[in-house]
Amino acid sequence: MGVGDHLEVLIRRCYAGLDADQLRSEVLARLRGVLTVDAAFFATVDPATVLFTSAMADEPLGAVTEQFLANEFGQADVNKFAVLAGGRDPVRSLGQATKGEWTNSPRYAEVMRPLGLGDELRAALMANGRCWGVLCLHRENAEAGFADHEVQLVRRLAPHLGEGLRLGLRGSAVGAAGAGQVSAMDADGVPRIGPGVVVLDRLLRRHSVTAEAEHWMSELGAEEELPVAVRAVAARMRMGGVTARVKVRARGGEWLELQASRLGDDGQTVVVIEPATPAQLGSLLLDLHGLTPAQQRVTELLLRGYSTRQIVERLCLSPHTVQEHVRASFDKVGVGSRRELVSALLRGSA
């Protein structure tokens, strides 16, 4: 089987309904059949902030997590994931970004080279104009890095990976419902379990954790160490100096919001973890279901109780166009009426 055939198989697997962990494991295994990859980092992100929500990292990358986060969120460098996500080309190698002068990158000089790693190939995994994940492939330190045809292979694969992550994230709620998982909210939209609080010391290590926070962190897949979402939102707050937020879908399908703030003057950080309300989710659910910007504008007004006539007047569209957008939204969310659409989106069950 040639490289092109391997790539086609990889692309098909992105639409196989795999969850994020399954997709990451399979993609990395198959990529190693066509590329030399000595270490890899593969994360899902909150598309609104490009903060990590879950991650898979090969050794020796796990040993430098704190340095990596400090570089990503607080140090000037090339190929930042947020920059790739907002730029024309979401896939670039370190060699391309530095014109072969790898040492111009602090991340290479201070973090990767000491680990024996050289060139890296980074990708923001985009779908429907939003970033749903990031990928970084590493090579051992050597004179030669990633070739142009290898960069092009990842560039071709990246949007399919983004779509696969989006589909997997959307499907997690369906899987949770089918498995009998209990929603984080009751029928009135009140959280069954209240906010949890994590206090981190000046080195972003656990200082104290409430029982509620222990519950929510277990739902994020972390039994002993801090979930990557907690580390990422705390690092962003620490480096930026302002409150940072990230939205995450937990294993049970419920949506959580994490908010990090500075605590006092001794360098501590507090992270609050709580079920996200419909207002906090905002347009995330619409992005998740693949609604176009035009469909989102119509649907957001519909969720606010606007009639077709009011939407027509507000957006200066024809009634036919509004109805077309509404029907498209029904199809993408999987409902058959306005009432079902409002129920699905405003209760966070979509």
C-alpha positions as CSV (number, residue, x, y, z in Angstrom):
1,M,0.0,0.0,0.0
2,G,1.4,3.4,-1.1
3,V,1.5,6.7,0.8
4,G,-1.6,7.9,-1.1
5,D,-3.5,4.7,-0.1
6,H,-2.5,5.1,3.5
7,L,-3.7,8.7,3.4
8,E,-7.1,7.8,2.0
9,V,-7.6,5.2,4.7
10,L,-6.7,7.9,7.3
11,I,-9.1,10.3,5.8
12,R,-11.9,7.7,5.9
13,R,-11.3,6.9,9.5
14,C,-11.9,10.6,10.4
15,Y,-15.5,10.0,9.5
16,A,-15.9,6.7,11.3
17,G,-17.5,8.1,14.4
18,L,-14.4,7.7,16.6
19,D,-14.1,9.6,19.9
20,A,-11.1,11.8,20.4
21,D,-9.0,9.2,22.2
22,Q,-9.7,6.6,19.5
23,L,-9.0,9.0,16.7
24,R,-5.8,10.1,18.2
25,S,-4.5,6.6,18.8
26,E,-5.4,5.4,15.3
27,V,-4.1,8.4,13.5
28,L,-0.8,8.5,15.2
29,A,-0.3,4.7,14.6
30,R,-1.2,5.0,10.9
31,L,0.9,8.2,10.4
32,R,3.9,6.4,11.7
33,G,3.4,4.1,8.7
34,V,4.1,6.9,6.2
35,L,6.2,9.4,8.3
36,T,9.1,9.2,10.7
37,V,7.6,10.5,14.0
38,D,9.8,10.2,17.1
39,A,7.4,11.9,19.5
40,A,3.9,13.4,19.1
41,F,1.5,15.7,20.9
42,F,-2.2,15.6,19.9
43,A,-4.8,17.7,21.7
44,T,-8.4,18.7,21.5
45,V,-9.0,22.4,22.1
46,D,-11.8,24.9,22.9
47,P,-12.4,26.5,19.5
48,A,-13.1,29.9,21.2
49,T,-9.8,30.1,23.0
50,V,-7.5,27.3,21.5
51,L,-6.8,26.2,25.0
52,F,-6.2,22.4,25.4
53,T,-9.1,20.4,26.7
54,S,-7.5,16.9,26.5
55,A,-4.2,15.7,25.2
56,M,-2.1,12.7,24.3
57,A,1.7,13.1,24.5
58,D,4.5,10.7,23.8
59,E,7.5,10.5,26.1
60,P,9.7,12.4,26.6
61,L,7.2,15.3,26.1
62,G,5.3,14.6,29.3
63,A,8.4,15.5,31.3
64,V,8.3,19.1,30.0
65,T,4.6,19.9,30.2
66,E,5.1,23.0,32.4
67,Q,7.8,24.4,30.2
68,F,5.7,23.7,27.1
69,L,2.7,25.5,28.5
70,A,4.8,28.4,29.6
71,N,6.2,28.7,26.1
72,E,2.8,28.3,24.3
73,F,0.9,30.9,26.4
74,G,3.6,33.3,27.6
75,Q,6.6,33.4,25.4
76,A,7.2,34.9,21.9
77,D,7.9,32.1,19.5
78,V,7.1,30.7,16.0
79,N,4.2,28.5,15.1
80,K,2.0,29.1,18.1
81,F,-1.2,27.0,17.7
82,A,-3.5,30.0,18.1
83,V,-1.6,31.9,15.4
84,L,-1.7,28.9,13.1
85,A,-5.5,28.6,13.7
86,G,-6.0,32.2,12.8
87,G,-3.6,32.3,9.8
88,R,-3.8,31.4,6.1
89,D,-1.7,28.2,6.5
90,P,-2.6,26.1,9.6
91,V,0.3,23.7,9.0
92,R,4.0,24.6,9.2
93,S,7.3,23.0,10.3
94,L,9.9,24.6,12.6
95,G,12.3,24.6,9.6
96,Q,9.9,26.6,7.5
97,A,9.1,29.1,10.2
98,T,12.7,29.8,11.1
99,K,14.1,29.3,7.5
100,G,16.3,26.5,8.9
101,E,17.6,28.4,11.9
102,W,16.0,26.2,14.5
103,T,17.8,27.9,17.4
104,N,15.9,31.1,16.7
105,S,12.9,29.3,18.4
106,P,13.1,29.4,22.2
107,R,10.9,26.3,22.3
108,Y,13.5,24.4,20.3
109,A,16.5,25.8,22.2
110,E,15.2,25.6,25.7
111,V,12.7,22.7,25.6
112,M,13.1,20.4,22.6
113,R,16.8,20.3,22.0
114,P,17.6,19.2,25.6
115,L,15.3,16.3,25.0
116,G,17.2,15.3,21.8
117,L,14.4,16.5,19.5
118,G,14.9,18.6,16.4
119,D,12.4,19.7,13.8
120,E,8.7,19.8,14.6
121,L,5.6,19.9,12.3
122,R,2.7,21.7,13.8
123,A,-0.9,21.7,12.6
124,A,-4.1,23.5,13.7
125,L,-7.0,21.1,12.9
126,M,-9.7,23.3,11.5
127,A,-13.3,22.5,10.5
128,N,-16.1,24.9,9.6
129,G,-13.7,27.8,10.3
130,R,-13.0,26.7,13.9
131,C,-10.0,24.9,15.5
132,W,-11.0,21.7,17.2
133,G,-7.6,20.3,17.9
134,V,-3.8,20.7,17.4
135,L,-1.1,18.2,16.3
136,C,2.7,18.4,16.8
137,L,5.0,15.8,15.3
138,H,8.6,15.7,16.4
139,R,11.8,14.3,14.9
140,E,15.0,13.5,16.7
141,N,17.6,16.2,16.5
142,A,19.4,15.9,13.1
143,E,20.4,18.0,10.2
144,A,17.4,17.2,8.1
145,G,13.9,18.0,9.2
146,F,10.4,17.5,7.7
147,A,10.5,17.5,3.9
148,D,8.0,19.6,1.8
149,H,6.1,16.6,0.7
150,E,5.7,15.5,4.3
151,V,4.4,18.9,5.3
152,Q,2.0,18.7,2.3
153,L,0.7,15.3,3.5
154,V,-0.2,16.6,6.9
155,R,-1.7,19.7,5.3
156,R,-4.0,17.5,3.3
157,L,-5.0,15.4,6.3
158,A,-5.4,18.3,8.8
159,P,-9.0,19.5,7.9
160,H,-10.2,15.9,8.0
161,L,-8.8,15.5,11.5
162,G,-10.5,18.7,12.5
163,E,-13.8,17.4,11.2
164,G,-13.2,14.0,12.9
165,L,-12.7,15.7,16.2
166,R,-15.8,17.9,15.8
167,L,-17.9,14.8,14.9
168,G,-16.5,12.9,17.8
169,L,-17.2,15.7,20.3
170,R,-20.7,16.1,19.0
171,G,-21.3,12.3,19.2
172,S,-20.1,12.1,22.8
173,A,-23.5,13.4,24.1
174,V,-25.4,10.8,22.2
175,G,-23.1,8.1,23.5
176,A,-23.5,9.3,27.1
177,A,-27.3,9.3,26.8
178,G,-27.3,5.9,25.3
179,A,-25.2,4.6,28.2
180,G,-27.6,6.0,30.8
181,Q,-25.3,8.8,32.0
182,V,-27.0,11.3,34.3
183,S,-26.9,14.9,33.1
184,A,-25.0,17.5,35.1
185,M,-28.2,19.6,35.1
186,D,-31.7,18.7,36.4
187,A,-34.9,19.4,34.5
188,D,-34.9,23.0,35.6
189,G,-31.3,23.6,34.5
190,V,-29.9,23.6,38.1
191,P,-26.6,21.8,38.5
192,R,-26.8,18.4,40.3
193,I,-23.3,19.0,41.6
194,G,-22.1,22.5,42.4
195,P,-18.9,24.3,41.4
196,G,-15.6,22.7,42.4
197,V,-12.5,24.7,43.4
198,V,-8.9,23.9,42.8
199,V,-6.2,26.0,44.3
200,L,-2.7,25.8,42.7
201,D,0.6,27.1,44.2
202,R,2.9,29.5,42.4
203,L,4.4,26.5,40.4
204,L,0.8,25.5,39.3
205,R,0.8,22.4,41.6
206,R,-2.2,21.2,43.6
207,H,-2.5,23.0,46.8
208,S,-6.1,22.2,47.8
209,V,-9.1,20.7,46.0
210,T,-12.7,20.5,47.1
211,A,-14.7,17.3,46.8
212,E,-16.8,18.8,43.9
213,A,-13.6,19.6,42.0
214,E,-12.3,16.0,42.5
215,H,-15.6,14.8,41.0
216,W,-15.3,17.1,38.0
217,M,-11.6,16.3,37.4
218,S,-12.4,12.6,37.4
219,E,-15.0,13.4,34.7
220,L,-12.2,15.0,32.7
221,G,-10.3,11.7,32.8
222,A,-7.7,12.6,35.4
223,E,-7.5,10.3,38.4
224,E,-4.3,11.5,40.1
225,E,-2.8,14.4,38.2
226,L,-4.3,17.6,37.0
227,P,-6.3,17.5,33.8
228,V,-4.6,19.2,30.9
229,A,-7.6,21.6,30.7
230,V,-6.9,22.8,34.3
231,R,-3.2,23.2,33.5
232,A,-3.9,25.1,30.3
233,V,-6.4,27.6,31.7
234,A,-4.2,28.2,34.7
235,A,-1.1,28.8,32.5
236,R,-3.0,31.1,30.3
237,M,-4.2,33.2,33.3
238,R,-0.7,33.2,34.8
239,M,1.0,34.3,31.6
240,G,-1.7,36.8,30.6
241,G,-2.4,38.2,34.0
242,V,-6.2,38.2,33.5
243,T,-9.0,35.7,34.1
244,A,-9.0,32.9,31.6
245,R,-11.9,30.5,30.7
246,V,-12.2,27.2,28.8
247,K,-15.2,25.0,28.0
248,V,-14.7,21.2,28.0
249,R,-17.0,18.3,27.4
250,A,-16.6,15.7,30.1
251,R,-16.7,11.9,29.7
252,G,-20.4,11.8,30.7
253,G,-21.3,14.2,27.9
254,E,-21.9,17.2,30.1
255,W,-20.3,20.6,29.3
256,L,-18.1,22.2,31.9
257,E,-16.6,25.7,32.2
258,L,-13.2,26.2,33.9
259,Q,-12.3,29.7,35.0
260,A,-8.8,30.6,36.4
261,S,-8.1,33.7,38.4
262,R,-5.3,35.0,40.6
263,L,-5.7,34.3,44.3
264,G,-4.1,36.9,46.6
265,D,-0.6,38.1,46.3
266,D,1.4,35.0,47.0
267,G,1.2,33.6,43.5
268,Q,-1.6,31.1,44.0
269,T,-4.2,30.4,41.3
270,V,-7.8,29.4,41.8
271,V,-9.6,27.3,39.1
272,V,-13.4,27.0,39.4
273,I,-15.0,24.0,37.6
274,E,-18.7,24.0,37.1
275,P,-21.4,22.9,34.7
276,A,-21.8,25.3,31.8
277,T,-25.1,27.1,31.3
278,P,-26.6,27.6,27.8
279,A,-25.6,31.3,28.0
280,Q,-22.0,30.3,28.7
281,L,-21.9,27.8,25.8
282,G,-23.0,30.6,23.4
283,S,-22.3,29.7,19.8
284,L,-20.1,26.6,20.7
285,L,-23.0,24.2,20.2
286,L,-23.8,25.8,16.9
287,D,-20.2,25.5,15.8
288,L,-20.2,21.9,17.0
289,H,-23.1,21.0,14.8
290,G,-21.5,22.6,11.8
291,L,-23.9,25.5,11.2
292,T,-22.6,28.1,8.8
293,P,-22.3,31.7,10.0
294,A,-25.5,32.6,8.2
295,Q,-27.4,29.6,9.8
296,Q,-26.0,30.6,13.2
297,R,-27.2,34.2,12.9
298,V,-30.8,32.9,12.1
299,T,-30.7,30.2,14.8
300,E,-29.4,32.6,17.5
301,L,-32.4,34.9,16.9
302,L,-34.7,31.9,16.8
303,L,-33.4,30.8,20.2
304,R,-34.1,34.3,21.6
305,G,-37.8,33.8,20.6
306,Y,-37.8,35.8,17.3
307,S,-40.6,34.9,14.8
308,T,-39.8,34.4,11.2
309,R,-41.0,37.8,10.4
310,Q,-38.9,39.4,13.0
311,I,-35.8,37.5,11.8
312,V,-36.6,38.7,8.2
313,E,-36.7,42.3,9.4
314,R,-33.7,42.0,11.7
315,L,-31.3,40.4,9.1
316,C,-32.9,41.9,6.0
317,L,-33.4,38.4,4.4
318,S,-36.3,37.0,2.5
319,P,-38.7,34.6,4.3
320,H,-37.6,31.8,2.0
321,T,-34.0,32.3,2.9
322,V,-34.8,32.3,6.6
323,Q,-36.8,29.1,6.3
324,E,-34.0,27.5,4.3
325,H,-31.5,28.3,7.1
326,V,-34.0,27.0,9.8
327,R,-34.5,23.7,7.9
328,A,-30.7,23.4,7.5
329,S,-30.3,23.9,11.3
330,F,-32.9,21.3,12.0
331,D,-31.1,18.8,9.8
332,K,-27.7,19.5,11.4
333,V,-28.9,19.3,15.0
334,G,-31.1,16.3,14.3
335,V,-34.5,17.8,15.2
336,G,-37.8,18.3,13.4
337,S,-39.3,21.5,14.9
338,R,-38.4,24.8,16.5
339,R,-39.5,23.6,19.9
340,E,-37.1,20.6,19.6
341,L,-34.3,22.8,18.4
342,V,-34.7,25.2,21.3
343,S,-35.0,22.3,23.8
344,A,-31.9,20.6,22.4
345,L,-29.7,23.7,22.3
346,L,-30.8,25.6,25.4
347,R,-30.7,22.5,27.6
348,G,-27.2,21.6,26.3
349,S,-28.4,18.1,25.2
350,A,-27.4,18.6,21.6
